[in-house]
Amino acid sequence: MNQQIFGSTRFIVLTGNYGSGKTEIALNLAMDYAGSGQRTTLVDLDIVNPYFRSGEKKQELEEAGIRVLMPTYALTTVDIPALPAEIQSVFEMPSDRVVFDVGGDDTGAAALGRYHPAFDARKNNTRMALVINCMRPLTQNEADIIDLAERIQNRSRMKIDMMINNTNLADETTPEMVADGEKIVAACAAKMGISAVATAAKPEILAKLGTCLPVIPVRRYMAPEWMEEI
């Protein structure tokens, strides 16, 4: 299904507030593309959140044939969000898919601004999606979501052209909860003139949802060890 949602788009940029679930979606997309035989790169561009970042799964990703790039001091105790020059290479090296996991709010989106010329030159082959979890603070209503989207666009100098409803409350998520989030996200997209809207959730939730939107089945990769025992 991910193949249909993003078509042949080469550069997929995922952004969203802390707790939106963008990292889980980034991991799922990368694994899905690599599993279908596509040359895939995942760029952990999160300079804000030191926890629950895609780089934590680097070994698993590389074993799946995925190239992984991340800030120089990611996953260390050094608090310097340095972006290595190697990241620029993703725009030149051969690959079928490059998934960018971009950190947090407009502060995190500032990292995208550094690569604006490269993205702009490839805008016809780039899709920037805002991942939204309506159960999280700061993204529970239309006004806050639109405000976040506009701040991200201004800081990154890129246009959001897709919204992904990833409303969830971990293992307490219900189909009704996801459906309510879908209505809010769809309303925000309409107000911003964004036609591409999708819903992401675990397969068992999607099976009960009955949505008419494109869906992204999500497997949990980032659950901490203590949560996996629940």
N, C-alpha and C positions, 0 to 999 in steps of 0.2 A: 504493500500500500504506500510506503514511503516513496517508492519510485514514481508513483503516479502523482503524489502531492507536489513534489519538487521538480518533476519532469526531468529534463537533462541539465538543469542548473548545476554549474560546477562549484560555485562558491555559495555556501549556505551559512549565514550569520545568525546566531541565536543569542538574543539578549533578553534581559528580564531582571526583576528585582530579586533580592535574596529570598530563597525559598520558593521561587517560581517553578523550579524543576527543570530549568533549561539544561543543566548539566546531564541529567538523566536522559533527556531527549537527544542531546548531542551524542552521548555514548550509544544510544540505541540506533541513531541514524548511521553513525560510523560503522558499527558492527553489522548493520543491515547491508550497507553498501559493500563493505569488504567481503561479507558472506556471499554476495552475488558476483564476486570476482572483479569488482572495480578497484582501481588503485585509489586508496583513500588516505587522506591526511586529516588528523584532528589537531587543531590549534587551540590550546588552553590559553586564552587571552585574558584570563581573570586576574586583574591586578588589585582587586579589592578584597575578595574572600579567601582566607587561607585554609578554609575547611570545605569539604564536599566539592572538590574540584576534579575535573576530568583527568588531570595529570596523575591523580592517585592511582588510576587504573592503567598506568603506562605499560606495565609488564603484560597485563592481560590483552591490552590493545595491540601491542607489538606482536604478541604471539598469534593474533588474528590477522597479522599482515598489515596493520595500520601504522603509518608514520605518525609520531606524536611530537609536537613542539610545544614548549611552555616557557614562561618567564624564567630568566636565568636562575633566580634564587627561590623558585617555587618549591614548596615542600621542605624548606629549611627554616632555621630560626632567624635568618637574615631578612630584615624587613625593608628590602629594596626592590620595588617592582620593576626590574630592568628587563626590557624586551630585547632578546638577541637578534642580531642581524639576520640570522638564519630564517626567521619568520618571513622576511621579505621574499625568500626564495620560492615560497609556495605559489607565487604569482607567475613564476617563470618555469618551474620544473614540471614535467609531465605528470598529470594526475587526472582522474576522472571526477573525484569529489574532494572538496576541502571544506570541512565543517569547523566553524569558529565558535568556541564557547566563550562568550564575552561577559565580563564581570558586571554584575549588579546594575546599579542605576546610571545616571548620567556621568558620574565619576568614573565608573568602569568603562563606559562608552567612549571616554576620552582616548583610550588606547586605539580605538578604531580610527580616530582622526589622523593618527600617524600614517595610516595606510590609505587614506582617502584618495590620493591620486591613482593608486593601483586599482582600487575598487571602482573608481569613476571610469577608468579606461576599460573596465570589464562589466559595466553596469547592466548590460544585456544578458550577462551570464552570472548575475549575483541576485540572491534573494535574502532580504533581512527580515527576520521574524521576531516579534515580541512575544515572549512566553508569559502567560498570565495565570496566576493561581489566585482566584477570588476569595480564598480562605485565608490569605495572608494580609497582614496590615499593609496599608498604602496602596493596595490594589483590590479593594473590596467594592468599589463603586465606579461608575463611568467617569466622573470628574477626576478622580485620582489616577485612573488608568490613562486617560488622555493626557493629563499633565505629565506623567512619567514618560509616555511615548514622545511627547514634544520635546522634553528635556533631553532625551536620548538622541533624538534626531538632530537637535541643535548642537549638541556636544560632539557627536560623531561625524556630523556633516553628511549623513547618509539618510535615506528615506526608508522608513519601515513600510514594507509592502505586503506583509502577512501578519496575522495574529493567530496565536495558538492557545486555545483554552486548555489549561492543564490544572484546572481546579481540583484540589484533592486535600485530604486530611490523613495522609498515610493510609494505614490499614483500616481507618474508620471511614474511608471514602464510600459514598453511596452513589448510585446512578442519578438520584434526584439532585444531589449536590453538584455533580458534573453538569447536569442539564441546566441548573440555575446559573452556573458560571458561564455556560455556553450562551445564554441569552444576554448576559452582561457584555461579554466579549464581542458578540456579534453586533450589539448596539454601538459599541465603541468603534468597531471597524467601519460601520456604516457612516458614522459621524465624521470619520477621518478619510472617507473615500477609499477604504481598503477593501478590495473584493475577495481576497484570499483569506479564508478563515478555516481553521481545522481544530479538531479536538483530540487531545492525547489522554490516554488512561490505560490502566492495565486491561489486558484482553478480556478478563472476566467481567469487568465493568462495562466495557464497550459492547459486549454481547447482550447486556440488559438495557443499554441506553436507547437504542433505536434512533440515533441521530441521523440527520440527512447531510451532515457535513463530512468532509473527508476525515479519516481518523488515523492516528498514529499509535499503534499498540506499543506500550512501554513496559519493558522488563526492568525491575529495580536492580541497579548495579551498585548504587552508592549507600545502601543501608549499612550503618555501623554494626559491628559484631554483636553488641548488646541487643540491637533491634532484631537481628536475624534469629535470635533465640526465642522471640516472642511468638 
